[in-house]
Amino acid sequence: MEDNIYQDRVEKAVEYFREGHNCSQSVLLAFSDLYGVDKNVALRLASSFGGGIGRMRETCGAASGLFMLAGLQEGYTNPSDKAQKNENYRLVQQMAAKFKEINGSIKCGDLLAGNLEKKITYISEDRTPEYYKKRPCVELVRCAAQIWADFLYKNNIKLPKNDI
């Protein structure tokens, strides 16, 4: 969307990833200020979700960052508030469906397909030109951030519904 006021945040997410932040950090950080979340808190919170959660190749980190944003927007704090809990889960499922529709999966291992090393390890790879050539992560970060930017824009959301 050309007039999407959040479009610059999509490119900011990509920039964060190219700077070396993980996929989850990049998506969350691009929007965290809208929710009053300190940059360092956002970075620490999302740090464990890169590489499909701790590099285990489970749920895509970019998608996890998207789901964290859904929690900031529609999350609940009162365990008795079933309506808000359901609204949060509805939004997460809506975001997951959109991500899957575009990318085919929300699972890191599926998205990386033939680009995975044989053994899962906790050792991160250096961000070399070869890294970026063989992995779709930049585009997955862009996709997740675009989904969130579009959600905010289409729903004319400027601030989260709940006080944080």
SEPAKE-572580 format. One line per 10 residues: number of its first residue (from 1); their letters; for each residue x, y, z of N, C-alpha, C. Coordinates in steps of 0.2 Angstrom, whole numbers, plus 5000, padded with zeros to 4 digits. Layout:
N
NUM = a = X Y Z X Y Z X Y Z ~ ... .
END
This chain:
164
1 = medniyqdrv = 5004 4994 5000 5000 5000 5000 5004 5006 5000 ~ 5003 5010 4995 5008 5016 4994 5007 5021 5000 ~ 5001 5022 5003 5000 5027 5008 5000 5024 5015 ~ 5002 5018 5016 5002 5015 5022 5007 5019 5026 ~ 5005 5022 5032 5009 5026 5036 5015 5021 5040 ~ 5014 5015 5040 5018 5010 5043 5023 5007 5038 ~ 5023 5009 5032 5027 5006 5027 5035 5006 5029 ~ 5037 5012 5031 5044 5013 5033 5046 5008 5038 ~ 5042 5006 5042 5043 5001 5048 5045 4994 5045 ~ 5042 4992 5039 5044 4986 5036 5051 4986 5034 .
11 = ekaveyfreg = 5053 4992 5030 5060 4992 5028 5065 4992 5034 ~ 5062 4995 5040 5066 4996 5046 5068 4989 5049 ~ 5062 4984 5048 5063 4977 5051 5069 4974 5047 ~ 5069 4975 5040 5074 4972 5036 5081 4975 5037 ~ 5081 4981 5039 5087 4984 5041 5090 4981 5047 ~ 5085 4980 5052 5088 4977 5058 5090 4970 5057 ~ 5087 4966 5053 5090 4960 5051 5097 4960 5048 ~ 5097 4964 5043 5104 4965 5040 5109 4968 5045 ~ 5107 4971 5050 5112 4973 5055 5115 4968 5059 ~ 5111 4962 5059 5113 4956 5063 5108 4954 5068 .
21 = hncsqsvlla = 5103 4958 5069 5097 4955 5074 5094 4949 5071 ~ 5091 4945 5075 5088 4939 5073 5081 4941 5070 ~ 5078 4936 5067 5072 4938 5063 5066 4940 5068 ~ 5066 4937 5073 5061 4939 5078 5062 4946 5081 ~ 5068 4947 5083 5070 4954 5085 5068 4959 5080 ~ 5070 4958 5074 5069 4963 5069 5062 4965 5068 ~ 5057 4960 5068 5050 4961 5067 5047 4965 5073 ~ 5049 4963 5079 5046 4966 5085 5049 4973 5086 ~ 5055 4974 5085 5059 4980 5086 5056 4986 5081 ~ 5054 4984 5075 5052 4989 5070 5045 4992 5073 .
31 = fsdlygvdkn = 5041 4989 5077 5035 4992 5079 5035 4993 5087 ~ 5040 4990 5091 5039 4990 5098 5038 4997 5101 ~ 5041 5002 5098 5040 5009 5101 5032 5011 5101 ~ 5029 5009 5096 5021 5010 5096 5018 5008 5102 ~ 5021 5003 5106 5018 5000 5112 5021 5002 5118 ~ 5026 5007 5117 5030 5009 5123 5035 5004 5126 ~ 5037 5000 5122 5042 4995 5124 5049 4997 5122 ~ 5053 4997 5127 5060 4999 5127 5063 4995 5122 ~ 5068 4998 5118 5072 4994 5113 5075 4988 5116 ~ 5079 4989 5121 5083 4984 5124 5078 4978 5127 .
41 = valrlassfg = 5072 4980 5130 5068 4975 5132 5065 4971 5126 ~ 5063 4974 5121 5061 4971 5115 5066 4966 5112 ~ 5073 4968 5112 5078 4964 5109 5079 4958 5114 ~ 5079 4959 5120 5080 4953 5125 5074 4949 5124 ~ 5068 4951 5124 5062 4947 5124 5062 4943 5118 ~ 5064 4945 5112 5063 4942 5106 5070 4938 5104 ~ 5075 4939 5108 5081 4935 5107 5081 4928 5107 ~ 5077 4925 5110 5077 4917 5111 5073 4914 5105 ~ 5069 4918 5101 5065 4916 5096 5068 4916 5089 ~ 5074 4918 5088 5077 4917 5082 5079 4910 5080 .
51 = ggigrmretc = 5079 4909 5073 5081 4903 5071 5076 4897 5072 ~ 5069 4900 5073 5064 4895 5074 5064 4893 5081 ~ 5065 4897 5086 5066 4897 5093 5072 4893 5095 ~ 5077 4897 5097 5083 4895 5099 5087 4891 5094 ~ 5086 4892 5087 5089 4889 5082 5087 4882 5081 ~ 5081 4880 5084 5079 4873 5083 5075 4872 5077 ~ 5074 4877 5073 5070 4877 5067 5063 4875 5068 ~ 5060 4877 5073 5052 4876 5074 5049 4882 5072 ~ 5045 4886 5075 5041 4891 5073 5045 4897 5070 ~ 5044 4899 5064 5049 4904 5061 5049 4910 5066 .
61 = gaasglfmla = 5055 4913 5067 5056 4919 5071 5053 4925 5069 ~ 5052 4926 5062 5049 4932 5060 5041 4931 5062 ~ 5038 4925 5061 5031 4924 5063 5031 4925 5070 ~ 5036 4923 5074 5035 4924 5082 5035 4931 5083 ~ 5039 4935 5080 5039 4942 5081 5032 4945 5080 ~ 5029 4943 5074 5023 4945 5072 5018 4943 5078 ~ 5018 4937 5081 5014 4935 5086 5015 4939 5093 ~ 5021 4941 5094 5022 4945 5100 5019 4952 5099 ~ 5019 4955 5093 5015 4961 5091 5008 4960 5092 ~ 5005 4954 5090 4998 4953 5092 4997 4953 5099 .
71 = glqegytnps = 5001 4950 5103 5001 4951 5110 5001 4958 5113 ~ 5005 4962 5110 5005 4969 5112 4999 4972 5111 ~ 4996 4971 5105 4990 4974 5103 4984 4971 5106 ~ 4983 4965 5107 4977 4962 5109 4978 4957 5115 ~ 4984 4957 5118 4985 4953 5123 4981 4954 5129 ~ 4981 4949 5134 4977 4949 5140 4982 4949 5146 ~ 4980 4952 5151 4984 4951 5158 4980 4948 5163 ~ 4973 4948 5162 4969 4945 5167 4967 4938 5165 ~ 4969 4933 5169 4968 4926 5167 4960 4924 5166 ~ 4956 4928 5170 4949 4927 5170 4945 4931 5164 .
81 = dkaqknenyr = 4949 4935 5160 4946 4938 5154 4946 4934 5148 ~ 4941 4929 5148 4941 4924 5142 4940 4928 5135 ~ 4936 4933 5135 4935 4937 5129 4941 4939 5126 ~ 4945 4943 5130 4952 4945 5128 4956 4940 5126 ~ 4957 4935 5130 4961 4929 5128 4959 4926 5121 ~ 4952 4925 5120 4950 4923 5114 4952 4928 5108 ~ 4951 4934 5109 4953 4939 5104 4960 4939 5102 ~ 4964 4938 5107 4971 4937 5106 4973 4931 5102 ~ 4970 4926 5104 4971 4919 5100 4968 4920 5093 ~ 4963 4924 5092 4960 4925 5085 4965 4929 5081 .
91 = lvqqmaakfk = 4967 4934 5084 4972 4938 5080 4978 4934 5078 ~ 4981 4930 5083 4987 4926 5081 4986 4921 5076 ~ 4980 4918 5076 4978 4913 5071 4977 4917 5064 ~ 4974 4923 5064 4973 4927 5058 4980 4928 5055 ~ 4985 4931 5059 4992 4932 5057 4995 4926 5054 ~ 4995 4921 5058 4998 4914 5056 4995 4912 5049 ~ 4988 4912 5048 4985 4910 5042 4988 4915 5036 ~ 4989 4921 5037 4991 4926 5032 4998 4924 5030 ~ 5002 4923 5035 5009 4921 5034 5010 4914 5030 ~ 5006 4910 5032 5006 4903 5029 5004 4904 5022 .
101 = eingsikcgd = 4998 4908 5021 4996 4909 5014 5001 4911 5009 ~ 5005 4916 5012 5011 4919 5008 5017 4914 5007 ~ 5019 4911 5013 5025 4907 5013 5024 4900 5013 ~ 5018 4897 5014 5017 4890 5014 5018 4887 5020 ~ 5021 4890 5025 5022 4887 5032 5024 4892 5037 ~ 5023 4891 5043 5026 4895 5048 5032 4892 5052 ~ 5033 4886 5050 5039 4882 5053 5046 4884 5049 ~ 5050 4886 5053 5057 4888 5051 5060 4882 5046 ~ 5060 4876 5049 5063 4871 5045 5060 4870 5038 ~ 5053 4870 5038 5050 4870 5031 5052 4876 5027 .
111 = llagnlekki = 5052 4882 5029 5054 4888 5026 5061 4888 5023 ~ 5066 4885 5027 5073 4884 5025 5074 4878 5020 ~ 5070 4873 5021 5070 4867 5016 5077 4865 5015 ~ 5079 4865 5009 5086 4862 5007 5092 4866 5010 ~ 5091 4872 5013 5096 4876 5016 5098 4875 5023 ~ 5096 4869 5026 5097 4868 5033 5104 4863 5033 ~ 5107 4865 5038 5113 4860 5040 5110 4854 5042 ~ 5114 4849 5042 5112 4842 5044 5110 4841 5051 ~ 5114 4845 5056 5113 4844 5063 5111 4851 5066 ~ 5106 4851 5070 5103 4857 5073 5109 4858 5079 .
121 = tyisedrtpe = 5111 4865 5079 5116 4867 5084 5114 4874 5086 ~ 5116 4875 5092 5115 4882 5095 5120 4887 5092 ~ 5125 4885 5088 5130 4890 5086 5127 4894 5080 ~ 5126 4900 5080 5124 4904 5075 5129 4905 5069 ~ 5126 4906 5063 5130 4907 5057 5132 4914 5057 ~ 5138 4915 5054 5140 4922 5052 5136 4925 5047 ~ 5135 4931 5047 5130 4934 5042 5135 4937 5036 ~ 5136 4932 5032 5141 4933 5026 5136 4934 5020 ~ 5139 4936 5014 5135 4937 5008 5132 4930 5006 ~ 5135 4925 5007 5133 4918 5006 5127 4916 5010 .
131 = yykkrpcvel = 5127 4918 5017 5121 4917 5021 5115 4920 5018 ~ 5115 4926 5016 5110 4930 5014 5107 4927 5007 ~ 5112 4924 5003 5110 4921 4996 5106 4915 4997 ~ 5108 4911 5002 5105 4904 5003 5099 4904 5008 ~ 5097 4909 5011 5092 4909 5016 5086 4914 5014 ~ 5080 4912 5015 5074 4917 5013 5073 4922 5019 ~ 5077 4922 5024 5075 4925 5030 5074 4933 5029 ~ 5077 4936 5025 5076 4943 5024 5069 4944 5022 ~ 5067 4940 5017 5060 4941 5014 5055 4939 5019 ~ 5056 4934 5024 5052 4932 5029 5051 4938 5034 .
141 = vrcaaqiwad = 5056 4941 5036 5056 4947 5040 5051 4952 5037 ~ 5053 4953 5030 5049 4958 5027 5042 4957 5027 ~ 5040 4950 5025 5033 4948 5025 5030 4949 5032 ~ 5033 4947 5037 5029 4947 5044 5028 4955 5045 ~ 5033 4959 5044 5032 4966 5046 5027 4969 5041 ~ 5027 4967 5035 5021 4969 5030 5014 4967 5033 ~ 5014 4961 5035 5007 4959 5037 5005 4963 5043 ~ 5010 4965 5048 5008 4969 5054 5006 4976 5051 ~ 5011 4979 5047 5009 4986 5045 5003 4986 5041 ~ 5001 4981 5037 4994 4981 5034 4989 4980 5039 .
151 = flyknniklp = 4990 4976 5044 4984 4976 5049 4983 4982 5053 ~ 4988 4986 5055 4988 4992 5058 4984 4997 5053 ~ 4987 4997 5047 4984 5002 5042 4977 5001 5041 ~ 4975 4995 5039 4968 4993 5037 4963 4994 5043 ~ 4966 4993 5049 4961 4994 5055 4962 5001 5058 ~ 4966 5006 5055 4967 5012 5057 4969 5013 5064 ~ 4974 5008 5066 4976 5008 5073 4982 5012 5074 ~ 4982 5016 5078 4988 5021 5080 4991 5019 5087 ~ 4987 5016 5091 4989 5014 5098 4986 5008 5100 ~ 4989 5004 5104 4986 4998 5106 4980 4999 5110 .
161 = kndi = 4975 4994 5110 4969 4995 5113 4969 4995 5121 ~ 4974 4991 5123 4975 4991 5131 4981 4995 5133 ~ 4980 4998 5139 4985 5002 5141 4991 4997 5143 ~ 4997 4999 5142 5003 4995 5144 5007 4998 5149 .
END
